[in-house]
Amino acid sequence: MPRRCELTRALRPLSLCLALVAGSSLEASASGPRAPDDGGFPQALANSLQAAVDQWAESPTHRGVSAAVLLKSGQEWIGVAGVEADGKALGPEHLIWIASITKTMTGAVIMSLAEEELLDLEDPVGKWLGELPNIDPEITIRQLLNHTNGLANYTKNPDLQAAIDADGAHVFTSDELVALVGPASFARGERTQYTNTAFVLLGMIGAKAGGRPITELWTERLWAPLGLEQIFLPGYQEPPGPVATSWYGPRSDAEVAPLEHMALLTMGNGAFGLFSNADTVARWAHELFNGGAFGEAMGSEMLQFVPAAGNIRGESGAGLGIRKYDYLGREQWGHSGGSPLGTSLVIHDEQTGITVAVLMNQGSNADHFTLAPRLLEIAQGD
């Protein structure tokens, strides 16, 4: 029977109420690892990685996981475990809300525009967007990218929930989301504080400098050149494949078809709106951290870290559109994502050249900060 449920974003709390149907009992199932295109991924290693995601799926609080491990050589393993919907196995083709991994792509577009001198990282927001309520026009693009801007998070405005409740099919625009930004939390440059607002603004700036909406800039500058096809922004692009059923609530025990709740999805915009699969996310991060998105100069800029905001497990710094992590006693780069209907983490280990992506079709209890480092540990031979 339908019931009212409280949806809580795990990383940036935002209570959202939706009348949805509770899920029934689960029968977890798993499919084996997909053979890599070159057929060269070590089978013993593939078996060990698959065993780890199978073990994850055995937990009664876990639903579905899509994972990918890309070795420095380019050899790739893809594995899935658990359920897409009640009684249906999750497949590697299923698209899941990757949430704030979106920020790495919005940031990369900005960096590519800077590389072409269509904008400068020290440009103030006001140069591109003029005067906006509660937005200091002197905040720089760099400060937007590394979360040292002091901007309030629009997702904390209760008017956003009210708007979603009023019209669940509404497709939010970036202007509508920016209008929800409250007074600044602190002066620009004072410290680091994670905020979605910055990346909605970056999408708007990118559109101004690049002469196209952020969706087209993602496609033209990143996805098409890198051959990334299984990715889209709901409300603005058509899904290129099947979208996974999601599980939500404190116990992740209720099913929801994401595309039936467009207002919920489109509040993410250029900050946390994209859907994809683990294969695509891993290949994207591999390219990003190996110079596939822009040149060496911008790559060095991206890796200029400020102290971490302190709200993410394992995080040790904030770069330009990326995060620094410290798993297994050394440094990795990447980003996590948390939303009511999907959870994710992608990390690139520079020491070994290994990239790991995990996506879960649930908004809480996902344990992505445990599984991704475990897959990295297995992949490196420990």
Secondary structure per residue as TSV (DSSP state, phi and psi in degrees):
chain	resnum	aa	ss	phi	psi
A	1	M	-	360.0	150.6
A	2	P	E	-62.2	148.3
A	3	R	E	-148.1	159.9
A	4	R	E	-85.3	133.1
A	5	C	E	-129.8	146.6
A	6	E	E	-94.0	117.0
A	7	L	E	-97.0	126.5
A	8	T	E	-121.4	120.1
A	9	R	-	-70.8	124.1
A	10	A	S	-64.8	-33.9
A	11	L	S	-99.8	-32.5
A	12	R	S	-131.9	88.7
A	13	P	-	-52.9	130.8
A	14	L	-	-154.0	111.0
A	15	S	E	-80.2	128.1
A	16	L	E	-133.4	125.6
A	17	C	E	-101.6	133.8
A	18	L	E	-141.7	140.8
A	19	A	E	-85.9	109.5
A	20	L	E	-136.6	167.0
A	21	V	E	-90.3	131.0
A	22	A	B	-70.0	143.5
A	23	G	-	-75.1	154.0
A	24	S	-	-97.6	-165.1
A	25	S	-	-63.7	151.8
A	26	L	-	-105.0	143.7
A	27	E	-	-125.7	95.3
A	28	A	-	-65.2	137.7
A	29	S	-	-138.3	160.6
A	30	A	E	-139.6	148.0
A	31	S	E	-110.2	155.3
A	32	G	E	-72.5	170.5
A	33	P	E	-65.7	141.8
A	34	R	E	-76.3	133.7
A	35	A	-	-66.0	135.3
A	36	P	-	-64.3	156.2
A	37	D	T	-58.7	-36.0
A	38	D	T	-88.7	-0.6
A	39	G	S	65.3	13.1
A	40	G	-	-103.4	0.7
A	41	F	S	-70.6	131.4
A	42	P	-	-58.2	125.9
A	43	Q	H	-65.4	-39.2
A	44	A	H	-62.5	-39.7
A	45	L	H	-67.4	-41.7
A	46	A	H	-58.8	-42.2
A	47	N	H	-63.2	-40.9
A	48	S	H	-66.8	-40.6
A	49	L	H	-64.8	-43.1
A	50	Q	H	-63.3	-38.2
A	51	A	H	-61.1	-36.0
A	52	A	H	-67.9	-42.0
A	53	V	H	-73.4	-32.0
A	54	D	H	-62.4	-41.2
A	55	Q	H	-63.9	-40.5
A	56	W	H	-57.4	-44.3
A	57	A	H	-69.8	-17.5
A	58	E	T	-71.7	-18.7
A	59	S	S	-67.7	137.3
A	60	P	T	-66.6	-15.4
A	61	T	T	-94.2	-2.8
A	62	H	-	-104.2	148.2
A	63	R	-	-114.2	-91.7
A	64	G	E	-120.9	145.4
A	65	V	E	-134.7	134.7
A	66	S	E	-116.2	126.6
A	67	A	E	-133.4	152.2
A	68	A	E	-144.8	140.6
A	69	V	E	-127.1	122.3
A	70	L	E	-114.1	118.2
A	71	L	-	-80.1	163.9
A	72	K	T	-57.1	-32.4
A	73	S	T	-69.9	-13.3
A	74	G	S	96.6	-7.9
A	75	Q	-	-69.1	138.1
A	76	E	E	-130.7	140.0
A	77	W	E	-114.2	138.9
A	78	I	E	-129.4	129.5
A	79	G	E	-141.4	151.9
A	80	V	E	-133.7	159.8
A	81	A	E	-156.8	158.4
A	82	G	E	84.2	-160.7
A	83	V	E	-112.2	146.1
A	84	E	E	-89.3	-54.8
A	85	A	E	-130.8	172.4
A	86	D	T	-55.1	117.1
A	87	G	T	82.6	1.5
A	88	K	E	-120.6	130.6
A	89	A	E	-74.3	141.7
A	90	L	-	-71.0	139.4
A	91	G	-	-114.7	162.2
A	92	P	T	-65.2	-18.7
A	93	E	T	-80.8	-15.7
A	94	H	-	-68.6	138.0
A	95	L	B	-97.0	133.4
A	96	I	E	-126.6	149.3
A	97	W	E	-64.4	111.4
A	98	I	-	-87.1	-6.1
A	99	A	G	53.4	-124.4
A	100	S	G	-76.2	-0.9
A	101	I	G	-61.2	-21.9
A	102	T	H	-50.0	-38.0
A	103	K	H	-59.3	-32.6
A	104	T	H	-64.9	-31.6
A	105	M	H	-81.5	-40.9
A	106	T	H	-61.9	-42.8
A	107	G	H	-61.9	-40.4
A	108	A	H	-66.1	-36.4
A	109	V	H	-60.8	-46.0
A	110	I	H	-60.7	-42.7
A	111	M	H	-64.5	-38.0
A	112	S	H	-68.5	-36.0
A	113	L	H	-67.2	-37.7
A	114	A	H	-65.5	-38.9
A	115	E	H	-61.2	-34.7
A	116	E	T	-87.9	4.8
A	117	E	T	61.6	30.7
A	118	L	S	-84.6	-15.5
A	119	L	S	-155.2	172.0
A	120	D	-	-126.2	142.1
A	121	L	T	-63.5	-19.7
A	122	E	T	-94.5	2.5
A	123	D	-	-61.2	138.7
A	124	P	B	-78.1	152.3
A	125	V	H	-55.0	-40.7
A	126	G	H	-59.5	-27.8
A	127	K	H	-62.0	-34.0
A	128	W	H	-101.3	-32.8
A	129	L	H	-118.8	-1.6
A	130	G	-	69.3	-155.3
A	131	E	-	-86.6	129.2
A	132	L	B	-131.4	141.3
A	133	P	T	-56.8	132.2
A	134	N	T	65.7	13.7
A	135	I	B	-115.2	112.2
A	136	D	-	-64.0	117.1
A	137	P	T	-67.4	-12.4
A	138	E	T	-90.6	-5.1
A	139	I	-	-57.9	134.7
A	140	T	B	-90.7	162.0
A	141	I	H	-59.3	-39.7
A	142	R	H	-58.3	-42.5
A	143	Q	H	-68.6	-28.5
A	144	L	H	-66.8	-43.9
A	145	L	H	-67.1	-34.4
A	146	N	T	-107.2	13.1
A	147	H	T	64.4	31.0
A	148	T	-	-106.3	27.8
A	149	N	S	-93.1	-20.8
A	150	G	-	79.9	3.3
A	151	L	-	-70.2	141.8
A	152	A	-	-68.1	150.8
A	153	N	-	-86.6	117.2
A	154	Y	G	-61.7	-24.5
A	155	T	G	-69.7	-10.6
A	156	K	G	-91.5	-2.3
A	157	N	-	-78.5	120.8
A	158	P	H	-61.3	-19.8
A	159	D	H	-65.6	-23.4
A	160	L	H	-66.9	-45.6
A	161	Q	H	-60.4	-42.6
A	162	A	H	-60.4	-40.9
A	163	A	H	-66.5	-39.4
A	164	I	H	-66.1	-42.5
A	165	D	H	-63.5	-35.1
A	166	A	H	-71.7	-33.7
A	167	D	-	-153.1	92.1
A	168	G	T	-67.3	-15.4
A	169	A	T	-95.2	-0.9
A	170	H	-	-65.4	141.4
A	171	V	-	-105.1	109.9
A	172	F	-	-71.6	141.9
A	173	T	-	-97.7	163.2
A	174	S	H	-63.2	-36.3
A	175	D	H	-62.3	-40.2
A	176	E	H	-64.9	-39.1
A	177	L	H	-70.0	-42.8
A	178	V	H	-63.9	-30.5
A	179	A	T	-65.8	-15.4
A	180	L	T	-90.6	-2.3
A	181	V	-	-70.0	129.4
A	182	G	-	-90.7	-172.9
A	183	P	S	-58.3	148.3
A	184	A	-	-59.1	148.3
A	185	S	S	-81.8	-30.8
A	186	F	S	-164.8	170.1
A	187	A	-	-71.2	144.0
A	188	R	T	-53.7	139.0
A	189	G	T	81.4	-4.5
A	190	E	S	-72.5	-41.7
A	191	R	-	-163.6	-174.0
A	192	T	-	-104.5	130.6
A	193	Q	-	-147.5	122.6
A	194	Y	-	-65.6	132.4
A	195	T	-	-149.9	134.7
A	196	N	S	-71.0	-27.5
A	197	T	H	-53.3	-41.2
A	198	A	H	-58.5	-37.7
A	199	F	H	-85.8	-19.8
A	200	V	H	-68.3	-43.4
A	201	L	H	-61.9	-40.3
A	202	L	H	-63.7	-37.2
A	203	G	H	-62.2	-39.4
A	204	M	H	-67.3	-42.3
A	205	I	H	-65.0	-42.8
A	206	G	H	-58.1	-41.6
A	207	A	H	-63.2	-38.9
A	208	K	H	-66.7	-48.4
A	209	A	H	-73.2	-34.9
A	210	G	H	-92.6	-10.2
A	211	G	S	74.1	15.6
A	212	R	S	-148.3	155.1
A	213	P	-	-59.9	157.9
A	214	I	H	-59.7	-32.8
A	215	T	H	-60.6	-42.1
A	216	E	H	-72.2	-34.2
A	217	L	H	-67.6	-41.1
A	218	W	H	-56.1	-48.2
A	219	T	I	-65.2	-50.2
A	220	E	I	-72.2	-36.1
A	221	R	I	-96.2	-23.5
A	222	L	I	-123.7	-62.2
A	223	W	I	-66.2	-50.5
A	224	A	H	-64.3	-48.2
A	225	P	H	-61.7	-31.1
A	226	L	H	-97.0	0.6
A	227	G	T	70.2	31.9
A	228	L	-	-96.1	108.3
A	229	E	-	-110.2	-27.3
A	230	Q	S	-91.5	69.0
A	231	I	E	-161.3	143.1
A	232	F	E	-164.4	161.4
A	233	L	-	-106.6	110.3
A	234	P	T	-55.5	143.1
A	235	G	T	89.3	-19.2
A	236	Y	T	-127.8	-19.8
A	237	Q	S	-138.3	152.5
A	238	E	-	-81.3	143.0
A	239	P	-	-66.0	132.2
A	240	P	S	-83.9	0.3
A	241	G	S	-164.3	-175.6
A	242	P	-	-70.6	135.3
A	243	V	B	-92.9	127.9
A	244	A	-	-68.1	140.9
A	245	T	-	-58.3	143.5
A	246	S	E	-112.2	158.2
A	247	W	E	-119.7	133.1
A	248	Y	E	-139.0	177.1
A	249	G	T	98.1	167.2
A	250	P	T	-56.3	-30.6
A	251	R	T	-106.2	7.1
A	252	S	T	48.3	49.4
A	253	D	-	-118.0	10.8
A	254	A	E	-125.1	136.8
A	255	E	E	-89.5	149.3
A	256	V	E	-150.2	140.0
A	257	A	-	-88.6	107.9
A	258	P	G	-53.6	-43.5
A	259	L	G	-68.9	-7.0
A	260	E	G	-84.6	0.4
A	261	H	-	-133.8	66.8
A	262	M	H	-66.0	-34.0
A	263	A	H	-63.0	-41.1
A	264	L	H	-61.0	-44.9
A	265	L	H	-69.4	-42.8
A	266	T	H	-80.5	-2.7
A	267	M	T	-67.7	-15.0
A	268	G	S	-77.7	-40.7
A	269	N	H	52.3	-140.4
A	270	G	H	-76.6	1.4
A	271	A	H	-95.7	-45.0
A	272	F	H	-155.7	37.8
A	273	G	-	-96.8	-14.2
A	274	L	-	-79.1	150.0
A	275	F	E	-114.1	143.0
A	276	S	E	-162.5	-169.1
A	277	N	-	-124.4	171.6
A	278	A	H	-65.8	-37.6
A	279	D	H	-57.0	-50.3
A	280	T	H	-63.8	-43.7
A	281	V	H	-65.0	-41.8
A	282	A	H	-65.2	-43.2
A	283	R	H	-66.2	-36.4
A	284	W	H	-61.6	-49.7
A	285	A	H	-64.7	-38.0
A	286	H	H	-58.4	-44.6
A	287	E	H	-68.2	-43.8
A	288	L	H	-57.3	-44.9
A	289	F	T	-91.4	3.3
A	290	N	T	-120.9	22.5
A	291	G	T	83.7	14.2
A	292	G	S	-80.9	-14.8
A	293	A	S	-98.9	-29.4
A	294	F	S	-163.9	177.0
A	295	G	-	-78.8	-177.0
A	296	E	H	-64.0	-37.7
A	297	A	H	-63.2	-47.2
A	298	M	H	-70.3	-31.4
A	299	G	H	-62.0	-38.7
A	300	S	H	-66.7	-40.0
A	301	E	H	-61.0	-43.7
A	302	M	H	-57.4	-33.4
A	303	L	T	-92.5	14.9
A	304	Q	-	-83.9	102.6
A	305	F	-	-95.1	143.6
A	306	V	B	-109.1	166.1
A	307	P	-	-56.0	146.2
A	308	A	-	-65.7	153.1
A	309	A	-	-69.2	-24.3
A	310	G	S	90.9	12.0
A	311	N	-	-106.4	2.9
A	312	I	S	-124.9	130.9
A	313	R	T	-61.2	126.5
A	314	G	T	86.6	-9.5
A	315	E	E	-75.1	135.9
A	316	S	E	-126.6	2.3
A	317	G	E	-179.2	161.3
A	318	A	E	-120.4	122.5
A	319	G	-	-100.8	-157.7
A	320	L	S	-89.7	95.1
A	321	G	S	81.8	4.8
A	322	I	-	-136.3	171.7
A	323	R	E	-122.9	153.4
A	324	K	E	-102.6	136.6
A	325	Y	E	-121.7	167.3
A	326	D	E	-137.9	75.4
A	327	Y	E	-103.4	153.0
A	328	L	T	57.5	24.7
A	329	G	T	78.4	15.3
A	330	R	E	-149.9	-178.9
A	331	E	E	-91.8	137.7
A	332	Q	E	-129.8	162.3
A	333	W	E	-123.4	148.1
A	334	G	E	165.0	-143.3
A	335	H	E	-168.2	151.3
A	336	S	E	-108.9	169.5
A	337	G	E	-145.3	135.7
A	338	G	E	-136.3	128.1
A	339	S	E	-143.5	171.1
A	340	P	T	-61.2	-24.0
A	341	L	T	-124.5	11.4
A	342	G	E	-171.8	146.3
A	343	T	E	-136.3	144.8
A	344	S	E	-155.7	159.9
A	345	L	E	-155.2	132.1
A	346	V	E	-125.8	132.7
A	347	I	E	-134.6	141.2
A	348	H	E	-116.7	122.6
A	349	D	E	-96.8	106.8
A	350	E	T	-64.5	-34.1
A	351	Q	T	-62.8	-41.2
A	352	T	T	-102.9	-14.6
A	353	G	T	76.3	12.3
A	354	I	E	-89.5	135.8
A	355	T	E	-116.4	133.9
A	356	V	E	-126.4	133.1
A	357	A	E	-128.8	134.7
A	358	V	E	-131.2	134.0
A	359	L	E	-126.9	134.2
A	360	M	E	-122.3	138.2
A	361	N	S	-89.9	49.0
A	362	Q	B	-147.5	153.3
A	363	G	S	-97.9	-10.6
A	364	S	S	-143.0	160.5
A	365	N	S	59.7	29.2
A	366	A	-	-81.1	-27.5
A	367	D	-	58.6	35.1
A	368	H	H	-67.6	-27.8
A	369	F	H	-75.0	-10.1
A	370	T	H	-98.0	-44.9
A	371	L	H	-68.9	-44.7
A	372	A	H	-60.4	-48.8
A	373	P	H	-61.9	-32.3
A	374	R	H	-65.6	-41.3
A	375	L	H	-65.5	-37.4
A	376	L	H	-62.7	-43.2
A	377	E	H	-60.1	-44.2
A	378	I	H	-65.4	-44.4
A	379	A	H	-64.3	-30.0
A	380	Q	T	-84.5	-4.1
A	381	G	T	99.8	11.7
A	382	D	-	-92.3	360.0
